[in-house]
């Protein structure tokens, strides 16, 4: 788990770098991409630099433009509780009289 500011800053820089690479792959300028997001070029530039002040909605908007919203499903997925899953399986209904004995 990431608890320190250094790791978070590093991850934001990586995220910004990936955003920049995706934008360049599309051969779009910062100005054009910023307009599509409803940002100034300066605000978008800070986003690519990994600014922690960029709202999550802006990141989701960028992912939407890049057709990469599917990756967020993993982040937003409910945490799987293996113990609850096991209990659910083992709580199957059983006969009231227990196991039926066969006649001889």
C-alpha positions as CSV (number, residue, x, y, z in Angstrom):
1,X,0.0,0.0,0.0
2,X,1.2,3.5,-0.8
3,X,1.4,5.7,2.2
4,X,4.1,8.2,1.6
5,X,4.0,11.4,-0.5
6,X,7.0,10.3,-2.6
7,X,5.3,7.3,-4.0
8,X,2.1,9.3,-4.8
9,X,4.1,12.0,-6.6
10,X,6.0,9.3,-8.5
11,X,2.7,7.6,-9.6
12,X,1.2,11.0,-10.6
13,X,4.3,11.7,-12.7
14,X,4.0,8.3,-14.4
15,X,0.3,8.9,-15.1
16,X,1.1,12.3,-16.6
17,X,3.8,10.8,-18.7
18,X,1.5,8.1,-20.0
19,X,-1.1,10.8,-20.8
20,X,1.5,12.7,-22.7
21,X,2.5,9.6,-24.7
22,X,-1.1,8.8,-25.5
23,X,-1.7,12.4,-26.7
24,X,1.4,12.3,-28.8
25,X,0.4,9.0,-30.3
26,X,-2.7,10.7,-31.5
27,X,-0.6,13.5,-32.9
28,X,-2.5,16.2,-30.9
29,X,-1.1,19.4,-29.4
30,X,-1.4,20.3,-25.8
31,X,-3.6,23.2,-26.9
32,X,-6.1,21.0,-28.8
33,X,-6.3,18.3,-26.1
34,X,-6.7,20.9,-23.4
35,X,-9.6,22.5,-25.3
36,X,-11.3,19.1,-25.6
37,X,-11.0,18.7,-21.8
38,X,-12.2,22.3,-21.2
39,X,-8.8,23.3,-19.7
40,X,-6.3,26.0,-20.5
41,X,-3.1,24.7,-22.1
42,X,-1.2,25.7,-18.8
43,X,-3.6,23.6,-16.7
44,X,-3.2,20.7,-19.1
45,X,0.5,21.0,-19.0
46,X,0.5,20.7,-15.2
47,X,-1.7,17.6,-15.6
48,X,1.0,16.0,-17.8
49,X,3.6,16.9,-15.2
50,X,1.7,15.0,-12.5
51,X,0.1,17.8,-10.6
52,X,-1.8,16.5,-7.5
53,X,-4.3,19.3,-7.9
54,X,-5.8,17.9,-11.1
55,X,-9.4,16.7,-10.3
56,X,-10.2,13.1,-10.8
57,X,-13.0,14.1,-13.2
58,X,-10.4,15.7,-15.5
59,X,-8.5,12.4,-15.5
60,X,-11.6,10.5,-16.3
61,X,-12.4,13.0,-19.1
62,X,-8.9,12.5,-20.6
63,X,-9.4,8.7,-20.4
64,X,-12.7,9.0,-22.1
65,X,-11.2,11.0,-25.0
66,X,-8.5,8.4,-25.3
67,X,-11.0,5.5,-25.1
68,X,-9.4,4.1,-22.0
69,X,-12.2,4.2,-19.4
70,X,-12.2,0.4,-19.2
71,X,-9.1,0.5,-17.0
72,X,-11.0,2.4,-14.3
73,X,-13.3,-0.6,-13.8
74,X,-10.5,-2.4,-12.0
75,X,-9.9,0.6,-9.8
76,X,-13.6,1.0,-9.0
77,X,-14.4,-2.7,-8.6
78,X,-15.7,-3.9,-5.3
79,X,-13.2,-5.7,-3.1
80,X,-13.8,-9.4,-3.1
81,X,-14.2,-11.0,0.3
82,X,-13.1,-14.6,0.0
83,X,-14.4,-15.5,3.5
84,X,-17.9,-14.2,2.7
85,X,-17.8,-16.1,-0.6
86,X,-16.9,-19.3,1.1
87,X,-19.6,-18.9,3.7
88,X,-22.1,-18.3,1.0
89,X,-21.1,-21.5,-0.7
90,X,-21.2,-23.6,2.5
91,X,-24.6,-22.3,3.6
92,X,-26.6,-24.3,1.1
93,X,-29.9,-25.7,2.3
94,X,-29.9,-29.2,3.6
95,X,-32.7,-31.7,4.2
96,X,-34.5,-31.2,7.5
97,X,-33.9,-34.9,8.5
98,X,-30.3,-34.9,7.5
99,X,-28.9,-37.5,5.0
100,X,-31.5,-40.1,4.0
101,X,-30.5,-43.7,4.8
102,X,-31.1,-46.2,2.1
103,X,-33.2,-49.3,2.8
104,X,-31.5,-52.6,2.7
